[in-house]
Amino acid sequence: MKKYVLMLLSISLLIAISACTEGTSKPDGSSTDGSKKDSLVIGFESDAATLIANSDVNYVTDTQIRNIYDPLIERDKETGEFTPVLAEKWGNIDKTTWRIKLKKGIKFQNGADFDANSVKFSIDYILDKKNNSAYRSRWADVKEVKVISPDEVKIITIKPFPSLIQRIAEDLLIMDPGYVKEVGTEKAAKEPIGTGPYKFMKWSRDNYLKLEAFNDYWQGKPKIKNLEFRYIPEFSSRLSAFLSGEIDMFKNIPVDSVEKVKSGDNATVEEIASSRVNYLALNTFHDGPLKDEKIRQAINYAVNVDELLESILNGHGTKMTGPLSELNAEYVKTDDYGYDPDKALKLIKEAGYDPKSLKLTLDTPSGRYPMDSQVAQGIASQLKEIGIQVDVKVNEWGAHLEKIQNRKMGDMFILGWGPAFDAQSTIENLFTKVAPYSSFYDKGIEKSIYQTNQLFDKDKRFDGYAKIQKELVQKAAWVPLWQQADLYAVRSNLNFKPRVDEKMQAFEMSWK
């Protein structure tokens, strides 16, 4: 009997040891049981706002759900050129009519067929006011989507919409209409179904999103079986989680920690100049001194962007002088205000203000962009040198966006925008009255924006955006900062190549 009890205890101990060790990871990212790693944990700065497609324009939401849903068209991860995904080919019949041919035989993760009805439903979802899609203003010129056949749709626009393909590539993800109608949008927003490479498993708000490989994915079985986005808002906490082996990669390494990452076991740093632009918004929707053009110009002269880049970002970023970076297809060179505090003081006095009487607010997220709160403090210090008092308010990322969307921001705020490949995407969405993230409005410039948006002639379109860029600089709509440099901490044995559009597509990754 004694031997029997001892044998049971030994078996129990072996089972317990096995349960504790099976499938776990060592700090270097490898599996403790010697098997090849089949899971990936990405440290992420914030939770998704929703898991239903075509609702939230926020990068944080978009990056995660693009592993669940597929687009019709996307941009090549290296060249930025349009490439087919669920669509096969496309073109415009005339200035207000487009036709899109779809690929056949593709299934949603629940077994339903992808077809033209799926495309119509997904676009109609954006256009329907009751869904409160943040994409709606971008698609306002779409009049109707018609199903021509199971594999072809026609999109009719109210007026010429030459950038429709850009909108399709950057905004539109395809949902299963049958599923959404059956369960309702509330449940679909928590338990999504797409045609993408990863299926929904579990979402714990403010903790993690867990996905698993969709083995019947139309482009092939994903090499990574389990995918998790783990929400860690603070830079320092993400870094600690990476160095301890809890996560396998994260974006936006603090620049002062690059060497620390490189010196870690099985760790490397990947860097790319992204398509995201960072800027200091000078908010004309707020009733304050920044409604005055001379005050906005003065702030441009008083902010030393070169100093911020070197002292805070250690040179990781490319200075901008206007609203577009050189990566943008319609970029033109604009005048640089440069650093001139004497000019700043002169303009403030011309506007009828005493610099020492100016008290401004500056809102910033913490951990969303590289060294964002430190940049905000740096700007506040520079403005203090000419007498302006700045109250820096640090916001949680979701609250920061909500304040912008609801027009509750004060004088200034830090924000980034991307992917910023074409002029319309940036200029229309950040300098028109109805756009959710806009901080500047000028009636004449807005009229020029909408007129230029309708031009099919490439030369006239380029000239139109060139003029608008120069006017925005002259009117000091922003303090342009820099084209963001993306720094990733990555396990050395993970096949990962950063994308200029910042997407994190686990289907493109694998373990060595």
C-alpha positions as CSV (number, residue, x, y, z in Angstrom):
1,M,0.0,0.0,0.0
2,K,2.9,2.3,0.9
3,K,4.6,1.6,-2.4
4,Y,1.3,2.3,-4.2
5,V,0.9,5.7,-2.5
6,L,4.5,6.6,-3.3
7,M,3.9,5.6,-6.9
8,L,0.8,7.8,-7.1
9,L,2.7,10.7,-5.6
10,S,5.6,10.3,-8.1
11,I,3.1,10.2,-11.1
12,S,1.4,13.3,-9.7
13,L,4.7,15.1,-9.4
14,L,5.7,14.3,-13.0
15,I,2.3,15.5,-14.3
16,A,2.6,18.8,-12.3
17,I,6.1,19.3,-13.6
18,S,5.0,18.6,-17.2
19,A,2.0,21.0,-16.8
20,C,4.3,23.7,-15.5
21,T,6.9,23.4,-18.3
22,E,5.0,22.4,-21.4
23,G,4.7,25.2,-23.9
24,T,6.4,27.9,-21.8
25,S,9.1,30.1,-23.1
26,K,12.6,31.0,-21.9
27,P,13.7,34.6,-21.7
28,D,15.5,34.1,-25.1
29,G,12.2,33.4,-26.8
30,S,12.7,29.6,-27.3
31,S,10.5,26.9,-25.9
32,T,11.5,25.2,-22.6
33,D,10.6,21.7,-23.9
34,G,12.9,22.0,-26.9
35,S,10.0,22.1,-29.5
36,K,9.9,24.9,-32.1
37,K,8.1,27.9,-30.9
38,D,4.6,28.4,-32.5
39,S,3.2,31.4,-30.7
40,L,3.9,35.1,-30.9
41,V,3.2,37.7,-28.2
42,I,3.3,41.4,-29.3
43,G,3.5,44.1,-26.7
44,F,1.1,46.8,-27.7
45,E,0.5,50.3,-26.3
46,S,-3.2,50.2,-26.1
47,D,-6.4,48.2,-26.4
48,A,-8.4,48.2,-29.6
49,A,-11.5,50.5,-29.5
50,T,-13.6,47.8,-31.2
51,L,-13.0,44.6,-33.2
52,I,-15.6,45.3,-35.9
53,A,-14.1,46.5,-39.1
54,N,-14.6,49.9,-40.7
55,S,-15.5,51.8,-37.5
56,D,-12.3,53.2,-35.9
57,V,-9.6,54.9,-37.8
58,N,-7.1,54.6,-34.9
59,Y,-3.9,52.8,-35.8
60,V,-4.0,50.8,-32.6
61,T,-7.4,49.2,-33.6
62,D,-6.5,48.8,-37.3
63,T,-3.1,47.1,-36.7
64,Q,-4.8,44.4,-34.6
65,I,-7.9,43.7,-36.6
66,R,-6.0,43.5,-40.0
67,N,-4.9,40.1,-38.7
68,I,-8.5,39.0,-38.7
69,Y,-9.9,40.8,-41.8
70,D,-8.6,41.1,-45.3
71,P,-8.8,44.2,-47.5
72,L,-9.8,44.2,-51.2
73,I,-6.6,46.1,-52.1
74,E,-3.5,47.0,-50.1
75,R,-0.2,48.8,-50.6
76,D,3.0,46.9,-51.2
77,K,4.9,46.8,-47.9
78,E,8.1,48.1,-49.6
79,T,7.1,50.2,-52.6
80,G,3.7,51.5,-51.4
81,E,2.1,50.5,-54.8
82,F,-1.4,49.2,-54.9
83,T,-1.6,45.4,-55.0
84,P,-4.7,43.0,-55.1
85,V,-5.8,41.0,-52.1
86,L,-9.5,40.0,-52.2
87,A,-9.9,42.0,-55.4
88,E,-8.6,40.7,-58.7
89,K,-8.6,43.9,-60.7
90,W,-10.2,47.4,-60.7
91,G,-10.7,50.5,-62.8
92,N,-13.0,53.5,-63.4
93,I,-15.5,53.4,-66.3
94,D,-15.9,57.2,-66.1
95,K,-15.3,59.9,-63.5
96,T,-18.1,58.7,-61.2
97,T,-18.2,55.0,-61.8
98,W,-15.8,52.2,-60.7
99,R,-15.9,48.5,-61.2
100,I,-14.1,45.9,-59.1
101,K,-13.6,42.3,-60.0
102,L,-13.3,39.9,-57.0
103,K,-11.4,36.7,-56.5
104,K,-13.5,33.5,-56.3
105,G,-13.6,30.6,-53.8
106,I,-12.6,32.5,-50.7
107,K,-14.3,31.7,-47.4
108,F,-14.9,33.5,-44.2
109,Q,-13.6,31.9,-41.0
110,N,-17.1,30.6,-40.3
111,G,-17.4,28.9,-43.7
112,A,-19.5,31.6,-45.4
113,D,-18.6,32.6,-48.9
114,F,-16.9,35.9,-49.7
115,D,-18.6,37.6,-52.6
116,A,-19.8,40.9,-53.9
117,N,-22.5,41.2,-51.3
118,S,-19.7,41.2,-48.6
119,V,-18.1,44.2,-50.3
120,K,-21.4,46.1,-50.6
121,F,-22.3,45.4,-47.0
122,S,-18.9,46.5,-45.7
123,I,-19.0,49.8,-47.7
124,D,-22.7,50.4,-46.8
125,Y,-21.7,49.9,-43.1
126,I,-19.3,52.9,-43.4
127,L,-22.0,55.0,-45.1
128,D,-24.8,54.2,-42.6
129,K,-25.0,57.1,-40.1
130,K,-26.3,54.9,-37.3
131,N,-23.0,53.0,-37.2
132,N,-21.0,56.1,-36.4
133,S,-18.1,55.0,-38.5
134,A,-15.1,57.4,-38.2
135,Y,-14.4,56.6,-41.8
136,R,-17.7,58.1,-43.0
137,S,-16.3,61.5,-43.9
138,R,-13.7,59.9,-46.1
139,W,-16.4,58.0,-48.0
140,A,-19.1,60.8,-48.2
141,D,-18.8,61.0,-52.0
142,V,-19.9,57.4,-52.5
143,K,-23.5,57.4,-53.7
144,E,-24.2,53.7,-54.1
145,V,-22.6,50.2,-54.3
146,K,-24.2,47.9,-56.8
147,V,-23.8,44.1,-57.0
148,I,-23.3,43.2,-60.7
149,S,-22.6,39.5,-60.1
150,P,-21.2,37.3,-57.3
151,D,-17.7,38.4,-58.2
152,E,-18.2,42.0,-59.4
153,V,-19.3,45.3,-57.9
154,K,-19.9,48.8,-59.2
155,I,-19.3,51.8,-57.1
156,I,-21.1,55.0,-58.1
157,T,-19.9,58.3,-56.7
158,I,-21.7,61.6,-56.2
159,K,-18.9,63.5,-57.9
160,P,-15.5,62.7,-59.3
161,F,-13.6,60.7,-56.6
162,P,-10.1,59.9,-58.2
163,S,-8.7,58.8,-54.8
164,L,-11.3,56.0,-54.3
165,I,-8.7,53.3,-54.7
166,Q,-6.6,54.9,-52.0
167,R,-9.6,54.9,-49.7
168,I,-10.3,51.2,-50.5
169,A,-6.7,50.2,-49.8
170,E,-6.2,52.2,-46.6
171,D,-9.7,52.0,-45.0
172,L,-11.8,49.1,-46.2
173,L,-11.8,45.6,-44.5
174,I,-14.4,43.0,-45.5
175,M,-17.0,41.6,-43.1
176,D,-19.4,38.7,-43.4
177,P,-22.8,40.3,-43.8
178,G,-24.7,37.1,-42.7
179,Y,-22.8,36.9,-39.5
180,V,-23.2,40.6,-38.6
181,K,-26.9,40.5,-39.3
182,E,-27.4,37.3,-37.4
183,V,-25.5,38.3,-34.1
184,G,-25.8,42.1,-34.4
185,T,-23.1,44.7,-34.4
186,E,-22.6,44.7,-30.7
187,K,-21.6,41.0,-30.6
188,A,-19.7,41.3,-33.9
189,A,-17.7,44.1,-32.4
190,K,-16.5,41.7,-29.6
191,E,-16.3,38.4,-31.6
192,P,-15.3,39.2,-35.2
193,I,-15.4,37.0,-38.3
194,G,-13.2,37.8,-41.3
195,T,-11.4,36.1,-44.2
196,G,-8.0,36.9,-42.7
197,P,-5.2,34.5,-41.5
198,Y,-6.2,34.6,-37.8
199,K,-9.4,33.7,-36.0
200,F,-10.7,35.4,-32.9
201,M,-10.2,33.5,-29.6
202,K,-10.5,35.8,-26.6
203,W,-10.5,39.5,-25.8
204,S,-9.9,40.7,-22.3
205,R,-10.3,44.5,-22.3
206,D,-7.2,46.4,-21.4
207,N,-5.3,43.1,-21.0
208,Y,-5.0,41.2,-24.2
209,L,-6.4,40.0,-27.6
210,K,-5.8,36.3,-28.4
211,L,-6.1,34.9,-31.9
212,E,-5.3,31.5,-33.5
213,A,-4.3,30.5,-37.0
214,F,-7.1,30.0,-39.5
215,N,-5.7,26.8,-41.1
216,D,-8.0,27.1,-44.1
217,Y,-6.8,30.6,-45.0
218,W,-7.0,31.1,-48.7
219,Q,-3.3,32.2,-48.9
220,G,-2.1,29.2,-47.0
221,K,-1.8,28.0,-43.4
222,P,-0.1,30.6,-41.1
223,K,3.3,29.5,-39.8
224,I,2.6,31.0,-36.3
225,K,-0.2,29.2,-34.6
226,N,-1.1,31.5,-31.7
227,L,-1.0,35.3,-31.8
228,E,-1.5,37.6,-28.8
229,F,-1.5,41.4,-28.5
230,R,-0.7,42.1,-24.9
231,Y,-1.6,45.7,-23.8
232,I,1.3,47.4,-21.9
233,P,0.8,51.2,-22.0
234,E,4.1,52.3,-20.7
235,F,7.4,52.2,-22.6
236,S,9.4,51.1,-19.6
237,S,7.0,48.2,-18.8
238,R,7.1,47.0,-22.4
239,L,10.8,47.0,-22.4
240,S,11.0,45.1,-19.1
241,A,8.5,42.5,-20.5
242,F,10.6,42.1,-23.6
243,L,13.9,41.7,-21.7
244,S,12.3,39.1,-19.4
245,G,10.9,37.1,-22.3
246,E,7.2,37.8,-21.6
247,I,6.7,39.3,-25.0
248,D,8.5,38.6,-28.3
249,M,8.4,42.1,-29.9
250,F,7.2,45.6,-29.5
251,K,7.3,48.9,-31.4
252,N,8.5,52.3,-30.4
253,I,11.6,51.5,-28.3
254,P,12.5,54.5,-26.1
255,V,15.6,55.9,-28.0
256,D,17.6,55.9,-24.8
257,S,17.1,52.2,-24.5
258,V,18.2,51.0,-27.9
259,E,21.6,49.8,-26.7
260,K,20.0,48.0,-23.8
261,V,17.8,46.0,-26.2
262,K,20.7,45.2,-28.4
263,S,22.7,43.9,-25.5
264,G,19.9,41.5,-24.4
265,D,19.8,37.8,-25.1
266,N,18.3,36.8,-28.5
267,A,17.3,40.5,-29.1
268,T,17.7,42.8,-32.0
269,V,16.5,46.3,-33.1
270,E,14.8,46.9,-36.4
271,E,14.4,50.5,-37.7
272,I,12.5,52.0,-40.6
273,A,11.4,55.5,-41.6
274,S,7.7,55.0,-41.5
275,S,4.9,56.7,-43.4
276,R,3.7,58.4,-40.1
277,V,4.1,62.1,-39.6
278,N,4.3,63.6,-36.1
279,Y,3.2,67.2,-35.4
280,L,2.2,69.8,-32.8
281,A,-1.4,70.7,-33.6
282,L,-2.3,74.4,-33.1
283,N,-6.0,74.1,-32.4
284,T,-8.2,76.7,-34.1
285,F,-11.3,75.0,-32.9
286,H,-10.5,76.1,-29.4
287,D,-11.5,79.6,-28.5
288,G,-8.1,81.0,-27.5
289,P,-5.1,82.9,-28.8
290,L,-4.2,80.3,-31.4
291,K,-7.1,81.5,-33.5
292,D,-4.7,84.4,-34.4
293,E,-2.4,83.5,-37.3
294,K,0.5,85.6,-35.9
295,I,0.4,83.7,-32.6
296,R,0.6,80.4,-34.5
297,Q,3.5,81.7,-36.6
298,A,5.2,82.9,-33.4
299,I,5.0,79.4,-31.9
300,N,6.5,78.0,-35.1
301,Y,9.5,80.3,-34.7
302,A,9.8,79.6,-31.0
303,V,9.9,75.7,-31.3
304,N,13.4,74.4,-32.1
305,V,12.6,71.2,-34.0
306,D,16.3,70.4,-34.7
307,E,17.0,70.5,-31.0
308,L,14.1,68.3,-30.1
309,L,15.2,65.7,-32.6
310,E,18.7,65.6,-31.4
311,S,18.3,66.0,-27.7
312,I,15.2,63.9,-27.1
313,L,15.0,61.5,-30.1
314,N,18.7,61.0,-30.6
315,G,18.3,61.8,-34.3
316,H,15.7,59.0,-34.9
317,G,13.4,60.9,-37.2
318,T,13.4,63.1,-40.3
319,K,12.5,66.8,-39.9
320,M,9.5,68.1,-41.8
321,T,8.8,71.7,-42.7
322,G,5.2,71.2,-44.0
323,P,2.2,68.8,-43.6
324,L,3.7,66.1,-45.8
325,S,6.9,64.1,-45.6
326,E,9.2,63.4,-48.6
327,L,7.7,59.9,-48.7
328,N,4.3,61.3,-49.8
329,A,3.6,61.2,-53.5
330,E,2.4,64.8,-53.7
331,Y,5.1,66.3,-51.4
332,V,6.6,69.7,-52.4
333,K,9.3,71.6,-50.5
334,T,7.9,74.3,-48.2
335,D,9.7,77.1,-46.3
336,D,11.1,76.3,-43.0
337,Y,10.2,78.8,-40.2
338,G,13.4,77.9,-38.5
339,Y,14.2,78.8,-34.9
340,D,14.0,82.5,-34.3
341,P,12.8,83.5,-30.8
342,D,13.2,87.3,-31.6
343,K,10.7,87.0,-34.5
344,A,8.4,85.0,-32.3
345,L,8.4,87.8,-29.7
346,K,7.8,90.5,-32.3
347,L,4.8,88.6,-33.8
348,I,3.2,88.1,-30.3
349,K,3.5,91.8,-29.6
350,E,2.1,92.7,-33.1
351,A,-0.9,90.4,-32.2
352,G,-1.5,92.6,-29.1
353,Y,-0.3,90.1,-26.5
354,D,2.4,90.2,-23.8
355,P,4.3,86.9,-24.1
356,K,4.4,86.6,-20.3
357,S,0.6,86.8,-20.2
358,L,0.1,83.9,-22.6
359,K,-0.9,80.7,-20.8
360,L,-1.4,77.7,-23.1
361,T,-2.3,74.1,-22.7
362,L,-0.5,71.2,-24.4
363,D,-2.0,67.7,-24.4
364,T,0.1,64.7,-25.1
365,P,-0.3,60.9,-24.9
366,S,2.4,58.9,-23.1
367,G,3.8,55.9,-24.8
368,R,1.9,56.2,-28.1
369,Y,4.7,57.9,-30.1
370,P,8.4,57.8,-29.6
371,M,9.2,59.9,-26.5
372,D,5.9,61.8,-26.9
373,S,5.5,63.1,-23.4
374,Q,9.2,64.1,-23.3
375,V,8.8,66.0,-26.6
376,A,5.8,67.8,-25.1
377,Q,7.9,68.8,-22.1
378,G,10.7,69.9,-24.4
379,I,8.3,72.1,-26.4
380,A,7.0,73.6,-23.2
381,S,10.5,74.5,-22.1
382,Q,11.3,76.1,-25.4
383,L,8.2,78.3,-25.2
384,K,8.9,79.2,-21.6
385,E,12.2,80.7,-22.9
386,I,10.2,83.5,-24.6
387,G,7.8,83.9,-21.6
388,I,4.9,81.6,-22.7
389,Q,3.6,79.4,-19.8
390,V,2.5,76.0,-21.0
391,D,0.5,73.5,-18.9
392,V,1.4,70.0,-20.2
393,K,-1.5,67.5,-19.8
394,V,-0.6,63.8,-20.2
395,N,-3.5,61.7,-21.4
396,E,-4.2,58.0,-21.7
397,W,-4.2,57.3,-25.4
398,G,-7.9,56.5,-25.8
399,A,-8.9,59.6,-23.8
400,H,-6.5,61.7,-25.9
401,L,-8.3,60.7,-29.1
402,E,-11.7,61.2,-27.6
403,K,-10.8,64.8,-26.6
404,I,-9.7,65.5,-30.2
405,Q,-12.8,63.9,-31.8
406,N,-15.2,65.7,-29.5
407,R,-13.4,69.0,-30.0
408,K,-12.5,69.2,-26.3
409,M,-8.8,69.9,-26.8
410,G,-7.3,73.1,-25.6
411,D,-4.7,75.2,-27.4
412,M,-2.2,72.6,-28.6
413,F,-1.8,68.8,-28.8
414,I,0.7,66.2,-30.0
415,L,-0.5,63.8,-32.6
416,G,0.7,61.6,-35.4
417,W,-0.9,60.6,-38.7
418,G,-0.3,57.6,-40.9
419,P,0.0,55.9,-43.2
420,A,0.5,59.1,-45.1
421,F,1.3,58.0,-48.6
422,D,-1.0,60.5,-50.5
423,A,-1.8,64.1,-50.0
424,Q,-5.6,63.8,-49.8
425,S,-5.5,61.3,-46.9
426,T,-3.5,63.7,-44.7
427,I,-4.8,67.0,-45.9
428,E,-8.5,66.3,-46.1
429,N,-8.5,64.4,-42.8
430,L,-6.5,67.0,-40.8
431,F,-7.5,70.3,-42.2
432,T,-11.3,70.2,-42.9
433,K,-14.1,71.1,-40.6
434,V,-15.9,67.8,-40.4
435,A,-12.8,65.4,-40.2
436,P,-12.6,63.8,-36.7
437,Y,-9.0,64.5,-36.1
438,S,-8.8,68.0,-37.6
439,S,-7.3,70.8,-35.6
440,F,-7.3,73.6,-38.2
441,Y,-10.0,75.1,-40.3
442,D,-9.8,77.8,-42.9
443,K,-12.8,78.3,-45.2
444,G,-10.7,79.2,-48.3
445,I,-8.3,76.3,-47.8
446,E,-11.1,73.9,-47.2
447,K,-12.7,74.9,-50.5
448,S,-9.4,74.4,-52.3
449,I,-9.0,70.9,-50.7
450,Y,-12.4,69.7,-51.9
451,Q,-11.8,71.1,-55.4
452,T,-8.4,69.5,-55.7
453,N,-9.8,66.1,-54.5
454,Q,-12.0,65.9,-57.6
455,L,-9.2,66.3,-60.1
456,F,-8.3,63.3,-62.2
457,D,-5.6,65.1,-64.1
458,K,-2.4,64.2,-62.2
459,D,-0.5,67.4,-62.9
460,K,-3.4,69.6,-61.9
461,R,-4.0,67.5,-58.8
462,F,-0.3,67.8,-57.9
463,D,-0.3,71.6,-58.4
464,G,-3.5,71.9,-56.3
465,Y,-2.0,70.1,-53.3
466,A,1.3,72.0,-53.8
467,K,-0.5,75.3,-53.4
468,I,-2.5,74.0,-50.3
469,Q,0.7,72.8,-48.6
470,K,2.3,76.2,-49.0
471,E,-0.8,78.0,-47.7
472,L,-1.0,75.7,-44.7
473,V,2.6,76.6,-43.8
474,Q,2.0,80.3,-44.4
475,K,-1.0,80.2,-42.1
476,A,0.9,78.1,-39.5
477,A,-1.7,75.4,-39.3
478,W,0.7,73.2,-37.4
479,V,4.2,73.1,-36.1
480,P,5.4,70.2,-38.3
481,L,7.8,68.0,-36.4
482,W,9.2,64.9,-38.1
483,Q,8.6,61.8,-40.2
484,Q,8.6,59.1,-37.5
485,A,11.4,56.6,-37.3
486,D,9.9,53.3,-36.1
487,L,12.1,51.3,-33.7
488,Y,11.1,47.7,-33.0
489,A,12.5,45.3,-30.3
490,V,12.4,41.9,-31.9
491,R,13.6,38.4,-31.0
492,S,16.6,37.5,-33.1
493,N,15.0,34.2,-34.2
494,L,11.8,35.8,-35.4
495,N,11.6,36.4,-39.2
496,F,10.3,39.9,-39.2
497,K,10.8,42.9,-41.5
498,P,9.3,46.2,-40.5
499,R,6.8,47.8,-42.9
500,V,6.7,51.5,-43.9
501,D,3.0,51.5,-43.2
502,E,3.5,50.1,-39.6
503,K,1.3,47.1,-40.1
504,M,2.1,44.0,-38.0
505,Q,1.0,41.1,-40.1
506,A,1.7,37.9,-38.2
507,F,1.1,35.9,-41.4
508,E,4.3,37.4,-42.8
509,M,6.3,36.2,-39.8
510,S,7.8,32.9,-38.7
511,W,10.2,31.5,-36.2
512,K,13.7,30.5,-37.5
